[in-house]
C-alpha cells in the first residue's frame, strides 16, 4: 500500500455540478470529479449542488465524497441547498409583474430561511417604483435595473459576492440579459458547454454552480423558469403568517388566538392593511395562499414523507 493510500489527502469543498452519479467538487482551487460513498444512499442522503462536502483525493482530479455537512436549507426541484439568496426577476412591462406569484415565491424563500431579493427589469421602458415601494416597505431588498445599462446591475452584483445565489424569473422578464450583463464569465462558460454538448445555449439539463471571480457562486438552474412553488416546499396554513415579514409586529395582537388574518373581526393584521401599514396586494396574496393551504391534508402529506 502506497503512502498516499495509507494517508489520503482530505479536502473540504462544495458540490458545483452533478451528472449521472458523478459529483464535481470545488475544493482548494481545483474541481475534483468524485463518486459518493454508498453510506449516503443507505442513510437516504442524496448529495446536491451547494452541499459542503469532505472528499478524499484518489488521484489527479479524482476523489470520493466521505462527508456531507448539515444543510441550512434545500429546495427539491431543481435540487439545490445552502442557498443564501433567491433572486426573483420580474419586468416592469411586457410582461407586467404577477405580484401574487412573486409573493408566493418570497413566502417560500422566507419559509426556507433564504434571503429574497426582488429585481425589476426594463426600467428603460417603464417605471418600477410603484412595485418597488410595495416590497421596500416590507423590508425586502429591491433593485430596479435597465437591461440596456450594464452598469445599473453593478450594485446587485456586489451584493451577491461571497454568497450562493440562484435566479428565477418567468419567460420574457429579461433574466438572461441580466445575468449576461452582470456575469459575462458565466455567459462564456455556458456557451462553451453548449457548444461542446451540441445543444442550444438556453437548454440546461443539469444544475450547475458557477464561481464568481470575486467569490461566491451563481446557480444555473433549469427548473427555475416555471412558477410552481411546490418545487420548493409546502407551507401549511398555520405556518404561512410567519412567511410574510410585515405581519410580524401585528401577530399576537388579534382578538382571537386562532385568527387566520383573512376576514376576522378584531384582526390586527387586517387593521394594519386598512391603515396602509401592510400593502393590500401582499395581504391579497396571503389570503390566496391561505385558501390553497387549507386544501392540503397535513396528516396525509406528513405521512407520505415518512
VOTOR-180881 format. One record per residue (C-alpha): x, y, z; residue number from 0. Coordinates in pm, 1 decimal. Layout:
<site xx="X" yy="Y" zz="Z" pos="NUM"/>
...
# end
This chain:
<site xx="0.0" yy="0.0" zz="0.0" pos="0"/>
<site xx="140.9" yy="337.3" zz="-103.8" pos="1"/>
<site xx="190.1" yy="622.9" zz="141.6" pos="2"/>
<site xx="-90.3" yy="822.4" zz="-24.4" pos="3"/>
<site xx="-329.8" yy="530.5" zz="23.7" pos="4"/>
<site xx="-231.6" yy="499.8" zz="390.8" pos="5"/>
<site xx="-278.7" yy="873.2" zz="449.9" pos="6"/>
<site xx="-518.6" yy="1002.8" zz="182.2" pos="7"/>
<site xx="-543.0" yy="1377.1" zz="129.4" pos="8"/>
<site xx="-875.0" yy="1513.4" zz="253.3" pos="9"/>
<site xx="-1018.7" yy="1843.7" zz="135.3" pos="10"/>
<site xx="-1329.3" yy="2048.6" zz="212.0" pos="11"/>
<site xx="-1524.5" yy="2189.7" zz="-78.2" pos="12"/>
<site xx="-1864.7" yy="2248.4" zz="-235.1" pos="13"/>
<site xx="-2050.1" yy="2039.1" zz="-492.0" pos="14"/>
<site xx="-2085.0" yy="2254.9" zz="-803.0" pos="15"/>
<site xx="-2224.8" yy="2007.0" zz="-1054.8" pos="16"/>
<site xx="-2360.3" yy="1654.7" zz="-1071.1" pos="17"/>
<site xx="-2420.9" yy="1441.5" zz="-1378.9" pos="18"/>
<site xx="-2511.3" yy="1074.6" zz="-1383.2" pos="19"/>
<site xx="-2386.2" yy="991.0" zz="-1035.2" pos="20"/>
<site xx="-2063.5" yy="1188.2" zz="-1074.3" pos="21"/>
<site xx="-2017.6" yy="1485.8" zz="-841.8" pos="22"/>
<site xx="-1788.4" yy="1775.6" zz="-920.7" pos="23"/>
<site xx="-1646.3" yy="1933.0" zz="-605.2" pos="24"/>
<site xx="-1473.1" yy="2270.5" zz="-597.5" pos="25"/>
<site xx="-1200.2" yy="2234.1" zz="-335.8" pos="26"/>
<site xx="-863.3" yy="2400.2" zz="-284.5" pos="27"/>
<site xx="-879.4" yy="2595.6" zz="-612.7" pos="28"/>
<site xx="-948.9" yy="2280.3" zz="-815.4" pos="29"/>
<site xx="-1258.0" yy="2090.2" zz="-925.8" pos="30"/>
<site xx="-1249.6" yy="1717.9" zz="-846.9" pos="31"/>
<site xx="-1456.2" yy="1453.0" zz="-1021.0" pos="32"/>
<site xx="-1595.3" yy="1244.0" zz="-736.4" pos="33"/>
<site xx="-1809.5" yy="946.6" zz="-654.4" pos="34"/>
<site xx="-2006.5" yy="923.3" zz="-331.4" pos="35"/>
<site xx="-1982.1" yy="650.8" zz="-72.0" pos="36"/>
<site xx="-2273.0" yy="407.2" zz="-55.2" pos="37"/>
<site xx="-2339.7" yy="506.1" zz="305.4" pos="38"/>
<site xx="-2519.7" yy="818.0" zz="183.4" pos="39"/>
<site xx="-2771.5" yy="610.5" zz="-10.2" pos="40"/>
<site xx="-2831.0" yy="390.0" zz="294.7" pos="41"/>
<site xx="-2897.2" yy="699.6" zz="506.3" pos="42"/>
<site xx="-3132.6" yy="845.4" zz="243.4" pos="43"/>
<site xx="-2893.9" yy="1131.6" zz="166.5" pos="44"/>
<site xx="-2870.8" yy="1248.5" zz="-192.5" pos="45"/>
<site xx="-2577.0" yy="1489.6" zz="-240.9" pos="46"/>
<site xx="-2683.7" yy="1808.3" zz="-421.9" pos="47"/>
<site xx="-2529.8" yy="2120.6" zz="-568.1" pos="48"/>
<site xx="-2446.7" yy="2354.2" zz="-283.7" pos="49"/>
<site xx="-2361.8" yy="2076.5" zz="-41.1" pos="50"/>
<site xx="-2048.2" yy="2131.9" zz="163.2" pos="51"/>
<site xx="-1850.2" yy="1812.4" zz="130.2" pos="52"/>
<site xx="-1534.0" yy="1645.7" zz="253.4" pos="53"/>
<site xx="-1350.9" yy="1445.1" zz="-11.5" pos="54"/>
<site xx="-1061.5" yy="1202.8" zz="-14.2" pos="55"/>
<site xx="-835.6" yy="1259.2" zz="-315.4" pos="56"/>
<site xx="-784.3" yy="930.2" zz="-500.5" pos="57"/>
<site xx="-585.6" yy="1054.3" zz="-796.7" pos="58"/>
<site xx="-523.4" yy="1357.1" zz="-1014.3" pos="59"/>
<site xx="-853.1" yy="1543.2" zz="-1028.0" pos="60"/>
<site xx="-1036.6" yy="1246.4" zz="-875.2" pos="61"/>
<site xx="-1188.2" yy="1185.7" zz="-534.7" pos="62"/>
<site xx="-1452.6" yy="1026.0" zz="-315.0" pos="63"/>
<site xx="-1706.3" yy="1219.0" zz="-108.3" pos="64"/>
<site xx="-1680.3" yy="1095.5" zz="251.1" pos="65"/>
<site xx="-1888.3" yy="1351.8" zz="440.0" pos="66"/>
<site xx="-2178.0" yy="1588.8" zz="370.8" pos="67"/>
<site xx="-2224.5" yy="1876.4" zz="615.8" pos="68"/>
<site xx="-2565.3" yy="1952.1" zz="762.5" pos="69"/>
<site xx="-2768.0" yy="2174.1" zz="528.3" pos="70"/>
<site xx="-2913.5" yy="2506.5" zz="632.8" pos="71"/>
<site xx="-3183.2" yy="2480.6" zz="363.8" pos="72"/>
<site xx="-3272.2" yy="2293.5" zz="47.1" pos="73"/>
<site xx="-3515.4" yy="2301.0" zz="-241.9" pos="74"/>
<site xx="-3629.4" yy="1990.9" zz="-423.6" pos="75"/>
<site xx="-3654.5" yy="2082.3" zz="-792.7" pos="76"/>
<site xx="-3402.5" yy="2171.3" zz="-906.2" pos="77"/>
<site xx="-3202.2" yy="2011.8" zz="-624.4" pos="78"/>
<site xx="-3008.9" yy="2290.6" zz="-453.2" pos="79"/>
<site xx="-2908.2" yy="2352.6" zz="-94.9" pos="80"/>
<site xx="-2738.8" yy="2604.2" zz="133.8" pos="81"/>
<site xx="-2870.3" yy="2899.8" zz="-64.7" pos="82"/>
<site xx="-2806.9" yy="3247.8" zz="73.1" pos="83"/>
<site xx="-3019.4" yy="3436.0" zz="-181.0" pos="84"/>
<site xx="-3307.5" yy="3369.9" zz="-416.5" pos="85"/>
<site xx="-3322.4" yy="3648.4" zz="-672.8" pos="86"/>
<site xx="-3668.0" yy="3697.2" zz="-822.6" pos="87"/>
<site xx="-3655.9" yy="3872.8" zz="-1158.6" pos="88"/>
<site xx="-3968.1" yy="4048.5" zz="-1282.9" pos="89"/>
<site xx="-4018.8" yy="4310.4" zz="-1553.1" pos="90"/>
<site xx="-4199.9" yy="4641.5" zz="-1529.9" pos="91"/>
<site xx="-4386.6" yy="4556.3" zz="-1850.8" pos="92"/>
<site xx="-4403.9" yy="4303.7" zz="-2132.3" pos="93"/>
<site xx="-4498.5" yy="4107.2" zz="-1924.2" pos="94"/>
<site xx="-4625.4" yy="4309.8" zz="-1629.6" pos="95"/>
<site xx="-4543.7" yy="4171.7" zz="-1284.3" pos="96"/>
<site xx="-4760.5" yy="3895.5" zz="-1142.7" pos="97"/>
<site xx="-4743.2" yy="4006.5" zz="-780.5" pos="98"/>
<site xx="-4931.3" yy="3702.6" zz="-648.5" pos="99"/>
<site xx="-4673.6" yy="3464.9" zz="-792.9" pos="100"/>
<site xx="-4391.3" yy="3687.5" zz="-675.3" pos="101"/>
<site xx="-4533.7" yy="3692.8" zz="-322.1" pos="102"/>
<site xx="-4575.3" yy="3316.0" zz="-323.4" pos="103"/>
<site xx="-4209.7" yy="3270.9" zz="-404.3" pos="104"/>
<site xx="-4097.3" yy="3526.8" zz="-147.8" pos="105"/>
<site xx="-4303.2" yy="3345.7" zz="117.5" pos="106"/>
<site xx="-4139.2" yy="3013.8" zz="33.3" pos="107"/>
<site xx="-3792.6" yy="3174.0" zz="43.4" pos="108"/>
<site xx="-3871.6" yy="3313.2" zz="389.2" pos="109"/>
<site xx="-4000.7" yy="2971.8" zz="496.8" pos="110"/>
<site xx="-3674.4" yy="2816.6" zz="380.9" pos="111"/>
<site xx="-3466.5" yy="3084.5" zz="556.6" pos="112"/>
<site xx="-3333.6" yy="3207.1" zz="221.3" pos="113"/>
<site xx="-3294.2" yy="3581.7" zz="172.2" pos="114"/>
<site xx="-3529.8" yy="3705.5" zz="-104.1" pos="115"/>
<site xx="-3410.5" yy="3975.2" zz="-344.5" pos="116"/>
<site xx="-3653.9" yy="4128.9" zz="-593.5" pos="117"/>
<site xx="-3525.8" yy="4269.2" zz="-923.8" pos="118"/>
<site xx="-3743.6" yy="4470.7" zz="-1162.2" pos="119"/>
<site xx="-3602.4" yy="4493.6" zz="-1514.2" pos="120"/>
<site xx="-3685.1" yy="4701.4" zz="-1824.0" pos="121"/>
<site xx="-3689.5" yy="5030.5" zz="-1633.0" pos="122"/>
<site xx="-3588.6" yy="5197.3" zz="-1961.3" pos="123"/>
<site xx="-3938.3" yy="5108.2" zz="-2086.5" pos="124"/>
<site xx="-4148.4" yy="5169.8" zz="-1774.9" pos="125"/>
<site xx="-4106.5" yy="5281.6" zz="-1413.7" pos="126"/>
<site xx="-4082.3" yy="5015.5" zz="-1144.4" pos="127"/>
<site xx="-4124.2" yy="5248.6" zz="-847.5" pos="128"/>
<site xx="-4487.5" yy="5161.4" zz="-766.0" pos="129"/>
<site xx="-4388.8" yy="4796.3" zz="-744.8" pos="130"/>
<site xx="-4058.4" yy="4858.2" zz="-570.7" pos="131"/>
<site xx="-4225.9" yy="5060.2" zz="-295.8" pos="132"/>
<site xx="-4451.1" yy="4766.4" zz="-204.7" pos="133"/>
<site xx="-4155.4" yy="4541.7" zz="-124.7" pos="134"/>
<site xx="-3925.1" yy="4804.2" zz="20.7" pos="135"/>
<site xx="-4199.3" yy="4893.9" zz="269.1" pos="136"/>
<site xx="-4188.0" yy="4529.9" zz="383.5" pos="137"/>
<site xx="-3811.2" yy="4533.3" zz="433.4" pos="138"/>
<site xx="-3736.8" yy="4327.9" zz="121.3" pos="139"/>
<site xx="-3433.7" yy="4415.3" zz="-92.7" pos="140"/>
<site xx="-3530.9" yy="4561.4" zz="-431.0" pos="141"/>
<site xx="-3322.4" yy="4655.6" zz="-734.8" pos="142"/>
<site xx="-3460.5" yy="4840.3" zz="-1039.4" pos="143"/>
<site xx="-3248.9" yy="4783.5" zz="-1348.6" pos="144"/>
<site xx="-3229.2" yy="4859.7" zz="-1717.4" pos="145"/>
<site xx="-3102.9" yy="4576.0" zz="-1934.4" pos="146"/>
<site xx="-2961.2" yy="4837.5" zz="-2173.3" pos="147"/>
<site xx="-2733.2" yy="4971.7" zz="-1899.4" pos="148"/>
<site xx="-2475.2" yy="4718.6" zz="-1784.4" pos="149"/>
<site xx="-2357.5" yy="4947.4" zz="-1505.5" pos="150"/>
<site xx="-2702.8" yy="4955.0" zz="-1343.8" pos="151"/>
<site xx="-2653.5" yy="4598.4" zz="-1219.6" pos="152"/>
<site xx="-2318.2" yy="4665.1" zz="-1051.3" pos="153"/>
<site xx="-2472.5" yy="4714.7" zz="-706.7" pos="154"/>
<site xx="-2668.8" yy="4390.8" zz="-732.6" pos="155"/>
<site xx="-2359.1" yy="4200.5" zz="-840.8" pos="156"/>
<site xx="-2164.1" yy="4331.7" zz="-541.8" pos="157"/>
<site xx="-2449.6" yy="4219.6" zz="-317.0" pos="158"/>
<site xx="-2401.7" yy="3860.3" zz="-436.1" pos="159"/>
<site xx="-2025.5" yy="3840.4" zz="-382.4" pos="160"/>
<site xx="-1929.8" yy="3567.3" zz="-138.0" pos="161"/>
<site xx="-2282.8" yy="3419.9" zz="-141.5" pos="162"/>
<site xx="-2456.7" yy="3124.5" zz="-303.2" pos="163"/>
<site xx="-2742.2" yy="3268.6" zz="-507.5" pos="164"/>
<site xx="-2998.5" yy="3139.6" zz="-757.2" pos="165"/>
<site xx="-3206.9" yy="3338.2" zz="-1005.1" pos="166"/>
<site xx="-3566.9" yy="3274.8" zz="-1101.8" pos="167"/>
<site xx="-3793.3" yy="3453.6" zz="-1343.4" pos="168"/>
<site xx="-4070.4" yy="3391.9" zz="-1591.6" pos="169"/>
<site xx="-4006.2" yy="3387.9" zz="-1965.4" pos="170"/>
<site xx="-3961.6" yy="3733.7" zz="-2114.8" pos="171"/>
<site xx="-3865.7" yy="3923.6" zz="-1798.8" pos="172"/>
<site xx="-3505.6" yy="3972.2" zz="-1910.5" pos="173"/>
<site xx="-3339.5" yy="3726.8" zz="-1670.8" pos="174"/>
<site xx="-3093.2" yy="3601.7" zz="-1933.1" pos="175"/>
<site xx="-2993.9" yy="3955.6" zz="-2033.7" pos="176"/>
<site xx="-2949.6" yy="4049.6" zz="-1668.6" pos="177"/>
<site xx="-2726.5" yy="3751.2" zz="-1599.5" pos="178"/>
<site xx="-2521.5" yy="3817.4" zz="-1912.8" pos="179"/>
<site xx="-2474.6" yy="4183.1" zz="-1814.2" pos="180"/>
<site xx="-2370.5" yy="4103.5" zz="-1459.8" pos="181"/>
<site xx="-2173.7" yy="3786.3" zz="-1518.3" pos="182"/>
<site xx="-2015.0" yy="3780.9" zz="-1866.2" pos="183"/>
<site xx="-1787.9" yy="3499.4" zz="-1745.7" pos="184"/>
<site xx="-2096.7" yy="3286.7" zz="-1673.9" pos="185"/>
<site xx="-2229.4" yy="3353.0" zz="-2024.0" pos="186"/>
<site xx="-1895.4" yy="3247.5" zz="-2171.7" pos="187"/>
<site xx="-1890.5" yy="2922.2" zz="-1973.2" pos="188"/>
<site xx="-2249.8" yy="2840.8" zz="-2069.2" pos="189"/>
<site xx="-2173.0" yy="2899.8" zz="-2437.9" pos="190"/>
<site xx="-1864.4" yy="2676.0" zz="-2419.4" pos="191"/>
<site xx="-2061.2" yy="2394.7" zz="-2255.9" pos="192"/>
<site xx="-2344.2" yy="2429.5" zz="-2507.3" pos="193"/>
<site xx="-2103.1" yy="2409.2" zz="-2799.6" pos="194"/>
<site xx="-1930.9" yy="2105.4" zz="-2650.6" pos="195"/>
<site xx="-2258.1" yy="1922.7" zz="-2585.7" pos="196"/>
<site xx="-2412.3" yy="2028.7" zz="-2916.1" pos="197"/>
<site xx="-2728.9" yy="2189.0" zz="-2787.0" pos="198"/>
<site xx="-2883.8" yy="2534.3" zz="-2757.8" pos="199"/>
<site xx="-2744.1" yy="2796.1" zz="-2523.6" pos="200"/>
<site xx="-3061.5" yy="2819.3" zz="-2320.1" pos="201"/>
<site xx="-3123.9" yy="2447.3" zz="-2281.6" pos="202"/>
<site xx="-2983.8" yy="2336.4" zz="-1947.9" pos="203"/>
<site xx="-3049.0" yy="1986.6" zz="-1823.9" pos="204"/>
<site xx="-2828.0" yy="1984.1" zz="-1516.9" pos="205"/>
<site xx="-2791.1" yy="2215.8" zz="-1219.7" pos="206"/>
<site xx="-2451.8" yy="2383.6" zz="-1204.5" pos="207"/>
<site xx="-2286.4" yy="2639.7" zz="-980.0" pos="208"/>
<site xx="-2060.7" yy="2897.4" zz="-1141.6" pos="209"/>
<site xx="-1786.8" yy="3052.6" zz="-933.7" pos="210"/>
<site xx="-1760.5" yy="3430.3" zz="-944.1" pos="211"/>
<site xx="-1423.0" yy="3597.9" zz="-976.8" pos="212"/>
<site xx="-1480.6" yy="3793.8" zz="-655.9" pos="213"/>
<site xx="-1601.2" yy="3485.6" zz="-466.8" pos="214"/>
<site xx="-1939.7" yy="3320.9" zz="-434.1" pos="215"/>
<site xx="-2149.6" yy="3111.6" zz="-669.7" pos="216"/>
<site xx="-2442.5" yy="3161.2" zz="-905.6" pos="217"/>
<site xx="-2675.9" yy="2868.3" zz="-971.2" pos="218"/>
<site xx="-2761.6" yy="2791.7" zz="-1333.0" pos="219"/>
<site xx="-3097.5" yy="2626.6" zz="-1271.6" pos="220"/>
<site xx="-3304.6" yy="2450.3" zz="-1539.0" pos="221"/>
<site xx="-3620.8" yy="2427.1" zz="-1327.9" pos="222"/>
<site xx="-3647.2" yy="2791.8" zz="-1232.6" pos="223"/>
<site xx="-3839.9" yy="2913.7" zz="-1535.7" pos="224"/>
<site xx="-4168.7" yy="2768.1" zz="-1413.7" pos="225"/>
<site xx="-4353.1" yy="2933.0" zz="-1125.6" pos="226"/>
<site xx="-4450.2" yy="2628.6" zz="-922.4" pos="227"/>
<site xx="-4390.4" yy="2683.2" zz="-551.5" pos="228"/>
<site xx="-4441.1" yy="2312.9" zz="-479.8" pos="229"/>
<site xx="-4099.9" yy="2269.1" zz="-640.1" pos="230"/>
<site xx="-3963.3" yy="2438.3" zz="-329.7" pos="231"/>
<site xx="-4181.9" yy="2323.6" zz="-40.5" pos="232"/>
<site xx="-4532.4" yy="2303.6" zz="102.6" pos="233"/>
<site xx="-4631.2" yy="2570.5" zz="356.1" pos="234"/>
<site xx="-4917.8" yy="2470.1" zz="584.0" pos="235"/>
<site xx="-5180.5" yy="2730.5" zz="665.7" pos="236"/>
<site xx="-5077.2" yy="2775.2" zz="1031.4" pos="237"/>
<site xx="-4717.2" yy="2847.3" zz="928.2" pos="238"/>
<site xx="-4798.1" yy="3091.6" zz="648.8" pos="239"/>
<site xx="-4835.9" yy="3401.9" zz="867.2" pos="240"/>
<site xx="-4467.6" yy="3378.6" zz="962.8" pos="241"/>
<site xx="-4364.5" yy="3388.8" zz="596.2" pos="242"/>
<site xx="-4485.8" yy="3746.8" zz="547.9" pos="243"/>
<site xx="-4228.0" yy="3955.7" zz="731.0" pos="244"/>
<site xx="-4450.8" yy="4264.0" zz="752.2" pos="245"/>
<site xx="-4707.6" yy="4070.4" zz="958.2" pos="246"/>
<site xx="-4460.8" yy="4007.0" zz="1239.7" pos="247"/>
<site xx="-4523.0" yy="4314.2" zz="1457.0" pos="248"/>
<site xx="-4900.7" yy="4259.0" zz="1440.8" pos="249"/>
<site xx="-4909.5" yy="3889.2" zz="1526.5" pos="250"/>
<site xx="-5040.0" yy="3804.2" zz="1872.4" pos="251"/>
<site xx="-5248.8" yy="4122.0" zz="1887.4" pos="252"/>
<site xx="-5565.8" yy="3983.8" zz="1727.7" pos="253"/>
<site xx="-5893.8" yy="3943.8" zz="1913.9" pos="254"/>
<site xx="-5894.7" yy="3566.9" zz="1853.6" pos="255"/>
<site xx="-5596.9" yy="3343.4" zz="1933.1" pos="256"/>
<site xx="-5651.3" yy="3123.9" zz="1625.2" pos="257"/>
<site xx="-5705.2" yy="3418.9" zz="1388.9" pos="258"/>
<site xx="-5638.9" yy="3332.4" zz="1024.2" pos="259"/>
<site xx="-5589.6" yy="3702.4" zz="931.7" pos="260"/>
<site xx="-5826.0" yy="3665.3" zz="637.7" pos="261"/>
<site xx="-6164.2" yy="3806.3" zz="748.5" pos="262"/>
<site xx="-6196.2" yy="3801.5" zz="1130.1" pos="263"/>
<site xx="-6330.2" yy="4094.2" zz="1332.3" pos="264"/>
<site xx="-6060.8" yy="4239.7" zz="1554.3" pos="265"/>
<site xx="-5772.0" yy="4111.3" zz="1340.6" pos="266"/>
<site xx="-5461.7" yy="4326.0" zz="1393.8" pos="267"/>
<site xx="-5324.7" yy="4230.0" zz="1052.5" pos="268"/>
<site xx="-5643.8" yy="4337.9" zz="873.4" pos="269"/>
<site xx="-5641.7" yy="4664.0" zz="1071.4" pos="270"/>
<site xx="-5282.9" yy="4723.6" zz="956.4" pos="271"/>
<site xx="-5390.1" yy="4666.3" zz="594.5" pos="272"/>
<site xx="-5672.0" yy="4921.2" zz="632.6" pos="273"/>
<site xx="-5427.0" yy="5171.5" zz="782.6" pos="274"/>
<site xx="-5180.5" yy="5123.4" zz="496.3" pos="275"/>
<site xx="-4913.3" yy="4965.9" zz="717.2" pos="276"/>
<site xx="-4929.6" yy="4642.4" zz="516.5" pos="277"/>
<site xx="-4963.4" yy="4666.1" zz="135.6" pos="278"/>
<site xx="-5306.4" yy="4545.4" zz="19.6" pos="279"/>
<site xx="-5153.8" yy="4338.1" zz="-263.0" pos="280"/>
<site xx="-4937.3" yy="4149.9" zz="-15.6" pos="281"/>
<site xx="-5236.3" yy="4065.1" zz="202.2" pos="282"/>
<site xx="-5434.8" yy="3954.9" zz="-103.6" pos="283"/>
<site xx="-5151.4" yy="3716.9" zz="-188.5" pos="284"/>
<site xx="-5152.5" yy="3585.6" zz="167.7" pos="285"/>
<site xx="-5526.8" yy="3514.5" zz="151.0" pos="286"/>
<site xx="-5480.3" yy="3337.8" zz="-183.5" pos="287"/>
<site xx="-5205.8" yy="3118.6" zz="-38.8" pos="288"/>
<site xx="-5405.6" yy="3054.3" zz="278.4" pos="289"/>
<site xx="-5704.3" yy="2929.7" zz="79.7" pos="290"/>
<site xx="-5474.1" yy="2697.7" zz="-115.9" pos="291"/>
<site xx="-5308.8" yy="2573.3" zz="203.3" pos="292"/>
<site xx="-5648.5" yy="2488.2" zz="352.1" pos="293"/>
<site xx="-5686.6" yy="2224.3" zz="81.3" pos="294"/>
<site xx="-5373.9" yy="2038.2" zz="195.1" pos="295"/>
<site xx="-5431.1" yy="1741.7" zz="423.9" pos="296"/>
<site xx="-5135.4" yy="1792.3" zz="659.6" pos="297"/>
<site xx="-5159.8" yy="1448.5" zz="818.0" pos="298"/>
<site xx="-5157.9" yy="1264.9" zz="484.8" pos="299"/>
<site xx="-4879.1" yy="1483.6" zz="348.1" pos="300"/>
<site xx="-4652.4" yy="1431.8" zz="650.5" pos="301"/>
<site xx="-4723.7" yy="1057.3" zz="645.9" pos="302"/>
<site xx="-4620.7" yy="1035.9" zz="279.2" pos="303"/>
<site xx="-4286.9" yy="1195.0" zz="369.1" pos="304"/>
<site xx="-4206.8" yy="937.7" zz="639.7" pos="305"/>
# end
